[in-house]
Structure formats: structure tokens, C-alpha cells
Amino acid sequence: MTLEETLIPLVKQAVHSLYGVEANDQQIQLQKTRAEFEGNITLVVFPFVKLARKAPQQVAAEIGEWLQSNAGQLVAKYNAVQGFLNLSIADRFWISQLEAVDAEAEYGKQPDRKKLMMVEYSSPNTNKPLHLGHVRNNLLGYSIAKIQEANGWQVVKTNIVNDRGIHICKSMLAWLKYGNGETPASSGKKGDHLIGDYYVRFDKEYKKQIAELMNAGKDEETAKREAPLMLEAQEMLRKWEAGDKEVRDLWTKMNEWVYAGFDETYRRMGVSFDKIYYESNTYLEGKAEVEKGLAAGQFYRREDGSVWADLTKDGLDEKLLLRSDGTSVYMTQDIGTAKLRYRDYPIDKMVYVVGNEQEYHFKVLSILLDRLGFPFGKELVHFSYGMVELPNGKMKSREGTVVDADDLMDKMVEDAKEISKDKVNTLQGITEEEANEIARKVGMGALKYFILKVDPRKNMLFNPEESIDFNGNTGPFIQYTYARIQSVLRKAESLEKSALSCQLEEKELTLIQRLTDYPAVVRQAGDDFSPAVVCNYAYALACDFNSFYHDLSILNEPDASKKALRLLLAKNVAKVLYSAMALLGIEMPERM
């Protein structure tokens, strides 16, 4: 039972005993005591002033006196400051709180809601490898899923792969024209990187053709529209949608190369999915729904044969749903995907983790699904996050325009190896393989923490060098704190069994109070869909422990009771740090 849950009924008793009235939960306002006042928790007494018909200072003093007299084992002392009653809680209560934390193997996990949440993230295109923007998307999506699981939701992590469309045909056409049969095996490249190279090649050759047409007197828009490569790509898309065997076989082969590359990147990133949908399987469902909506008068067809939705009454504009040649657009696919998902799962909440540049798209999707009669249309949640950039614009990139996810992860692990080389060498008996594994965990931990600690709705600047610092608000600092505790616990061999001291040092009390905040932090992170809340908490807990570790001896404490208390504190700080970082998808090395 939390301190608030313990105090509320006692305050009700006090108000009833002193003033003969029944207080309700809404009237009892408890908050942390401000740093300039003595106490652990503060009761706001203004709601009781009219009931008591006394001055706020007197009401606070009377309630404080009643609590100290009748709940002395909980309230050690009090001080009244106008309408605020600051309560100092007895050490015995805090020790019982520490024992309660220790008793819960999954401390912080909330009760089962018996509801299902689907979280969609990643959403790659099969014409190029994952990039820095995908890194933030995947890390946010995976962490949100873990946080919601901790909040009692059954979570299905899902991905929609954009494996069809004109962009895919561009890569396919370029490979046919310029590839000479090149494969991942023959080139030594990951499949997604190989296909990405041909997407870049298409763009290069397409721009050449545009320039040639403009030199021949065409305006730019006409040149873009009439460039032979673009016309061939559009014809390939029509053939694909018509089920042409040759085009479909090529598409299957090249996508398989890409999927193998994606799987490797996801594994290194430490993210996973419970269900993967493919646009190639969902767009027909979406087209069928659009046709139904057209027949029902929800949409209209223009003279060129294209199908549109008029959203002007909803404060938006008109939205294309089917092109004049009958091919579908992203919105069509998302309608079909939503339909299939709700058919496959009893979803109570659907969350799309997609960048803030798509806010309009999801407003439209919600309206269209509702208009088509799907009851879940209005309940969709678009978790909108900001862009991420590097301070120098870009790092090594295979496409020349974006930061490649694999390159970024390689750099983070290599930087971790260099920075931690001296520290690792001080560990006795460590093998090169173990050192590399530590560097992997530290490098990836630095990357994940630096991205997740920022308010997800804000744009951010990712600085690789700053992220891997072993000091300050970084993943490696928290990992090092955890490894330090594990070292202490190994040296202790076993936790002391003697009774715990009932006189707490200030820094012991601070740590216990911080530990008791963890369940509320998990709830807040779930309510706000914000991994940053967990990051801030983990950093504060690590700082509190390092301050405690610096000032108070653990292994060399001569008092057996104090030593036992401090070892129990260290053990549970490690447990909560491990739990919090797991919600961020960050692994914790036992040694550093």
C-alpha cells in the first residue's frame, strides 16, 4: 500500500473526529513536500477550512496533532504552514515500503486490464534500407509497446510493409536495366542496401532524362511526366496490379532480399513484431471498401475516372482514394489494413506510431473509416513524433541523402569499444567476445536512451559523441550504475539476514522514496505514451544511488543492521533500473 493510500483513510478519520463531517477522496489533496520545508508529504487543508470554520493555520495544526497522536507509527512529526500540513513519515514505514518493493518480482507492473492494444511502428518501404528516422520510429514503437504491457494491456506489435507501388517499381526497373543479375550473394551487400542502390540509380537516370527533355524544349512538369523511365515504371505498376507473372516473380525475388536485410537490422536494433501486414495483401481490401463507399454515395468519381472523398464539411479538403487508372494510394491501403486488423484481433485501442508530417493523413483516415461505418474509426490514436537529425547533417550514407540505420549502429558500437576499452581492460578474466558484447550493449544503450529521453513530440538532434558519455544523462551512465551495484552484490555474496535499521540516513530515505515512485512513473508513461518519462526517472534514480554510494559505506559498514539495509537498497535499485531500462528496450551489462 502506498503512502497516499495509507494516509487518505487516516485524514478522513481526523476530519470526522475533529469537525464531525465526512470528507471525500476529492477533498484530500496530497503532494510531495517542497524542498524548503521539512517533511515527506503535504496535505492541503484549504478544502476543510469552511467545514471547520477556523483559520487555515489552526486547521492544519489540529489535523497534524490528531495524526501524530493517533497514527504515531506513521507520522513522526508535522509542521503547519498556513493552509499546508507537512508530514514527516516514520522511518519504520519507509523500511516496510522497501521490503514491499523487494517482495514484488515484477515491481511496477500494473494489474491486467484484459484489453488489447495494437501498436503499429516501422512501416518501411521495400525500395531502400532503414534510416535514422526509422530508428526513432522503431525505438519509440517498441518502447511504447513495452510500457503499455507494463500497464496491464495485452499488446500486439505490428508492422505494415509498403511492398508495392511506384517506388518499388522504380527499384525493380533499375535492377532490370542496370543490374546485370547482381544479387546480395554476388555483391556481398545486405538485400535492402542492394535494392536501395538501384532506387538511387533510377533517380539518377530519371533526372538525366528530365534534363534531356528540358533541353529539347519541354517544360519541367511535362519532362517529368514524359520521361521514358517514369512511363516504364508506371506501366510496370499496372502490370503488377494486373497480376503479370514476370513482374510478380521479379517483385517476389527482390522483396525477399529486402526482408532478409530488414530482419537483420531489426534484430540488431532489438525490436520485434507479433504480426506483419503487407500492403500487397491489404490494398485490395481497401479498394473494395472504397468501391462500396462510392456506391453508397460516400465518395464521388471525377471525369478522369479517379475516386475522391469530399472532406470540406469536416474542415479539410478533398482526398484522392483511387487514381484514374484504378491504382490505389496509401490511404486506400490503410483503410484495408485497418479492416483486416480489426478482423484478426479484438482491438480495444489502435495506436499508429508515425511522424508528425502524417498528422493530416491520420485525421483523414479516422474520418473515412467512420464514414465507411467502422465503429473503431474515431478511436484511432496517431502517436505523432518529431524528426531526428544529426548535428553535422549526415554521417556515412549509402544513399547519399539519409543516415543509414546499419551505419549508425555500427558507429555506436565502435565508439563504445573505443571509449570503454580502458574500463573493460580493468576487468579480470574478460574475453574479447565478452568485451565485444559489453560494447554492443553500451553502444546500443547509448543510441536508444539518447533518442528516447527526448519528449517524443519534439524534433531532436542526435549527437553520437554526446550520447555515449559515461557521465550525465546518458544510457551508459545508467548502465554503469547498474554494473556497479552488481559488483557490490557479487562481493557481498549474500544479502545480510539481520533486522533492518530503523534509523534512516537522509540519502537512504531519498532512495526508498524514489523507488516507491516507480509504479506511478510507469502509469504516467503509459498515459502519456512517453518513454521520456521512464528515462527521466531512471536517470534520477541512478543519480540518487551514486550520491548514496559516494557518501555511505555498504560493504564496509560495521553495523550489521545498516549493512543489511544498504544491501537491500542496492539490490532493489538495480532491480528497478533493470526494469525501467527494459521498458526502453535497453540491455544492462552485468560488468562494465
N, C-alpha and C positions, 0 to 999 in steps of 0.2 A: 504494500500500500504506500502510495506517495505521501509526501509531507502535506500536500494540499488536501488529499483525500482523508488524511488523519485529522487535520485541523478543522475542516468545514463543520463536521458534527459538533465539535467542541465549541466553536464560535456560536453555533445555533443554541447550544445549551446555555452558554454565557448570556446571550441576549435575552433568552427566555427567563433565566433566573434573575437577571438584573432588572429587566424592564417589562417582563410579563407579556412579551409579544413573540410571535413565531417568525423567524427570519427565513427567507427562501434562498436558494443557491445563487440566484442572480444578484442578491444584495451583498453577498460575501465576495469581496474583491481582494485577492491575494496577489502580491507581486514581489519580486526579489528586492531586498533592501538595498537602497542606494549606497554606493561605496563610502560616502562621507558619514554614514550613520552606523552605529553598532547594531548587529542583528543579522539574521539569515533570511527572514521573510517578513513582509509588511502587510498588515491588514488595514485597508482603507475604511475608516469608521463613519465617514460622512453619511452613508445610507441609513445609519442608526440614530443620527443626531435628532431628527424630528420625532422619532419614536420615543427616545429617552427624554426629550425636552431639556437637554443640557448642552453645555458648550462642547465642541469637538475634543478639546484637550481633556476634559473631565471624562467624557465617554471612553476615549482611548485608554486613559489610566484605569478606569473601573473594569473594562474588559481585560486589560493586561493583568490586573491584580487577581481577577477571578481565574484566569487561565493559569497563572503561576501557583495559585492556591489549590486548584482542583486538577491540574494536569502538570504537576511539578516534574514528573518523569519525562515530559515532553518539552515544556517551556522552562528553561533555566532562569531567564530574566527577561525584562522588557524595558523599553523606553518609549514614552509618548511624545510625539512632536506634532502639536496641533491636531489635525484630523487623521494622523497616521500612527499606527501602533507597530513598532519594530520589535519583533520577537527573536530572541536568541534561543535556538533549539539545543536541547541537551545532547552531549556527546554520545550518550548511550543510544539515542535514536539514530544518529548517523552511522554508528557501528552496525546497528541492526540493518540499516539500508545497504551497507557494504556487504553484509552477509547475504542479504536477499539478492543482490546483484550476482554474487558468487554462485548462488544456488540455481540460477537460471542459465542453462546451457545456451539457449537462444535469446539471451537478454536483448531487449529492444524490439523483438518481433511482436507484431500486433495480432489479435485474435483473427481467426479465419472469417472473412466476410461472406463466404460462399457465393461469390460473384466473380465473373470472368471479365478481364480487361485484355484487349488485344492492342499491342504496341507495334506499329509499323515503323521501321527505320531502314536505312541504307539506300534502297531504291536505285541501284546502279543501272547504267546503260551498257549493253554488251559491245559497244564500239570503242571502249577505252578503259584503262585501269582506274582504280580508285585513287582519289586525290585528297589533298588536305581538307577540303570541305567535307568529303565523305568521312574522314577521320573524326571530325567533330560530331557529325551526324550519328555515326555508329557508336561512338563512346557515350553520347547523350542518350541514345535509344536504349542501349544495353543497360546503362546505369538506372534509367527511369524504370525499366522492367524489373530490375533487382530491388529497387526501392519500393515499388508497388507490391512486389511479392512479400517484402518485409512488413507491409501494411495490410496483409491479410488477403490480398487479391490473388486469384488464380490468374496467371499471366501467360498469354500466348505471344511469343515474339515472332514477328512475321516480316517478310521482305517481299517486295514486288519488283521483279526484274524486268526492266524495259528492254525486251529482247526482240522487238520488231519495230518497224518504222523506217523513215527515210534515212535516219542517221546510221542504222545498221546496214542498209543497202549501200551507203557510201563506202563503208569499210569493205564490204563484200566485193563491190565493183572494182575498187582499187586493187584488192588482192588478185582478182582475176586478171586485171590488165598488167599489173607490175610485179606480181608476187613470184612468178616462176616456180610455183609449187612449194614455196617456203612454209615450214611448219615449226611449231615450238621445238620439236626434237632436232630438226636440222639447223635451226638458228641458235639454239641454246637460250632462248628467251621464254619467259612466262607467257602463256597464251594471251592474257589480257594485254600485256605490253606489245606483243606482236601485232594484235589486231589494232591497238591504238596507233601503232606506227602507220598502218595503212589508212586509218581515218585521217591522220595528218597529211599523208601523201595525197589523198583525194582532195583535200582543201588546197594544197599547193598547186596541183594540176588544174583544179577548178578556177583558181584565181588567174592562172596563166590564160585560160580560155576566155575569161571575162575581159582581161586586158586586150587580147587579140580582137575580140568583137567590138570593144570600145574604140580601138584604133581603126576599125573598119567603118566607124560612124554610128554604132549603136549607142543609145544612152545606157547608163549603168543598170537600171532596173530591167531593161529589155535584155541586156547582155547576161545578167544573172539568170533570167528566166529561160533564155535560149541556148545557154552553154550546153554543148553535147553531153558532157559528163552528167550534168544535172538531169537532163532529159532521159538519159540511160538509167540513172538511179531511180527516177520516178517510174519508169517502165518496169524496172526490177521489182519495185514495191507492189505494183499492180499484179505482176506475175505471182509474187509471193502470196498475196491475198486471194488469188485465183487458184492457189494450190499447185502451181507449176513444179513438177518433180525435180528438175535440175536445180532450180533456185532453192527449193526447200532443202534438198540434200546438202548444198553448199552452206546454207544457213545453219543447219544442224551441226555440221562439222566444225564450223568456225565458232559457234556458240559453245560447243563442248570445250574447245581450247580456252575460251574466256572463263567458263565456270570453274575449270581446274585452277586457273590463276586467281580468281576471286576467293576460292576456298582456302588457298594458301595464305592470302592476305588476311582473311577473317580469322584464321587460326592464329596467326602471329599477333593480331590485334586483340585476341581473347574475347571475341564476340561470337554469338551463335544465334540460330533461328530454330523455332519449332515447326514453322511452316513457311514454305517459299511458294509464292504465286508468280506466274509468268504472264506478261501482257499478251503473249501469243495465245494463251488459253482463255483470257478474260475479255479481250476486246470484242469478240463475237457476242458475248452475253450483253455487253454494253450497247452494241449496235441494235440488238433485239429490243432492249428496253427503250432506246431512242425511237425505234420504229413504232413501238406501242404508244409512246408519248405523242408521236406525230399523228397517229391515227385517232388519238383521243383529243386532239386539238391543243395539247400542251406546248407543242413546238410547231414550227412552220417551215416550208420548203421555199427557197428562192428560185428565181428563173433558171439559174445555172445548175439546179439540182441539189445544192448544198442545203443542209438542215441546220436550223438555228433555234435558240431559245431567247425569247424576249424577256429580259430581267429588269426592264426600266421601272416597273411598278415596285420592284424591290430596292430601288435606288442604285442599280448597277446598269450595265449596258446590254448589248446583245452578244450571245455566246455561240460560236460555231461548234456543232456537235458531229456533223459528218461533212466531209469535203464534197465538192461537186462530182468527183469521180467515185464517190461511195466509200472512200477510205476513212478510217476513224482518226480521232485526235486523242490526246491524253485524257481529256475529260470523259470521253466515251469509255475508255479503258477503266478509269477509276469508278465509274458507275457500275460496270460489270464486275470489277474486283470486289466492291462493297457488297454487291448482291451475293456473290459466291461465299464471301467470308461469313456473312450472317446466315447463310445456308449451312455452312460447315460447322459453325460454333455458336453456342448460345451467348453471344457477346452482350455484356451489360454496358461496357464503355469501350469506344474505339478511339485510339489516340494515334494521330499521324505526326511523326517527328520529321518535319520538313522545314527548310529555311524560310525566313520571313519574306523572301521575294515571291513566295507562293501563297501569301495570305488571301489574295483575290481569288485564286483558284479554289481554295477550300471553302470560301464563302459561297461561291457558285455551286460547288459540289453539294454542299449541305442543302441549298435551296432546291437544286434539281432532284436530289433523292427524295426530299419531302414532297415535291410536286409529283413525282412518279408514284407516290403512295407508300414509300418505305418508311415504317414508323421510326426507324433509327436516324433518319435524315438530320433532324435538328440536334441530335445528341452527339454528333461527331466533335472530337476535340482536335484542333490543329495546334500542336506544340511548336510554336514558331520560334526559331532561334536565329541569332545573328551570324554574320560572316566572320571568317577567321583568315588572317593574313600573317605573313612573316615580315619582320621589320625591314629586311632588305629586298622585299618584293617577291623573290623566288629563290629556291635552292635548286640543285641539280634536278632537271625535269626532262623526262623522255619526250614529252610533247612540246616543250618549249614555252608553254603558257601557264601551266599549273604545277603545283608541287605534288609529286608522286607520293602516294602513301607508303609504298615499299621503300623508296629512297629515304623518306623521313624516319621510318622506323629503324632502318639501317644506321642512320646518323645518330639517333638517340642511343642505341645500344653501343655503338663505337665510342661515343662521348662518355658514356657511363664506364666503359672499360678503362679509358684514359684517366678519368677523374678518380675512380675507385681503386686504381692499380696499387697505390701505396697502402691504402687501407686493407685491401684484400691480402696483400703480401704479409701483413702482420698476423693473419690467421694461421694458426699452426695446422699442418696436415691437410691443407686445402688443395684439391687437384685443379688442374687447368679447366676441366669440364665443369667443376663446381663454381670456379671463378667466373666462367662464361655465363653460367646460369644466373649467378647473382647480378652480373652486368645486364643481362636481359631483363630481369625483374626490375632493376633500378631504372634502366633506360625507359622501359615501357611505363613504369610507375610515374616517372617524371613527366612523360608526354601526357598521360591520362589525367593526372592531377592538375597540371597547369591548364589544360583545356577545361576541365570540369569545375575548377574553383571559381571561374568567372560566371556571373549571372548569365544564364544561357540566352536570355533575350537580347543581350548586348553584343555588338560587334567586338571582336577581340584581336589582339596582336599576340601571336605565339612566338616567343623568343626561346629557341632551343637551349642556348647557353644559360639563361636565367633559370629555366625550368629544372635543370639538373643540379643546382646548387644544394649542398648538404646542410645549408643554413637557411633560415627564413621559411616562408610559407610555400614549401615545395613538397612533392611526393617523397623524394629521397630523405628529407628531414624527418618525416613521419615514419618511414621505413626504418631509418637508423634508430629512432627512438624505440620502435618495437624490437629490433635486433638487440639493442642494449638491455632491454628488460629480459629477453630470452637468455642472454648471457648471465644476468643476475640470478635468474631462476635455475639455470643449469648449475651454477656454483653453489646455490643453496641446497641442491639435491632433492630436498623435500620441504614442503611448507611446514612451518612450526605448528605444533598442535596445542600450544598453551593458550590460555584465555587471552582475549584481545584487550589491549589497554583502553581504559575508559576516559583517559585524558588525551585529547587530540591536539596536536600542533596545528597551527593555522594552515600550513601547506598540506597537511593530511586532510583537514576538513575541506579545503578547496577542491582537492582531487575527488573526494567522495561526492561532494555536491555536483561536480562536473559529470561524474559517472551517472548520477541519478537523472541528469538531464537527457540522457541518450534516447529513451523511448519517445520523449516529446520531440526531439530532433528528427527522428525517423518519421513521426507523424507529419511534422511540418514539411519535410522534404517531399513526402507523398502528396500532401495537399497542394503544395506549390509547384509540383513537378520540377524540383530543383536540386540536382546533385550538389550545387554550390553550398547549400545548407549543411550537407554532410561534410564537405571539405572544410568549411569554417570550423565546425565542431571538432573534427579530428585534429586540426592544427592547434586549436585552443587546448585540447586535452594533452597533446604532445608537449606543448609549452609548459603546462601546469606540471606535468610529470618531470620534465627536465629541471624545472626550478626546485621541485621537491627533492629530486635526486642530488642536485648540487648542494642543498643545504642540510639534508638529513641522511645519516648513515643508514644503510639497510643491513648488509651482511655483517658489519662490524658493530652493530648496536648491541650493547651488553644486556639490556633489559629484554628478557625473552618475550614478554608480552608485546612490547613495542616492535620488536623484530618481526614477530608473527603478524602484527597488523600491517606493517610496511610491505612484507612479502605478499600478503593477501591483496593489498592495494596494487602492487606492481603486477601481479597475476591478472587482475581484473582490468587494469588499464590496457594491458596487452590484448586481452580478450575483446574489449570494446574497440580498440584501434583496428584489430584484425577484422572485426565485423563491419565497422564503418568503411574501411578501405575495400572490403569485398563488395559493398554496395556500389562502389565506383569501378569495379572490375579490376582492382589493383591487387597484385600478389605481394605477399610480405615475406622477405627473406629472413630465415632464422638467424643468419650470421651476416655481418657486413664489416 
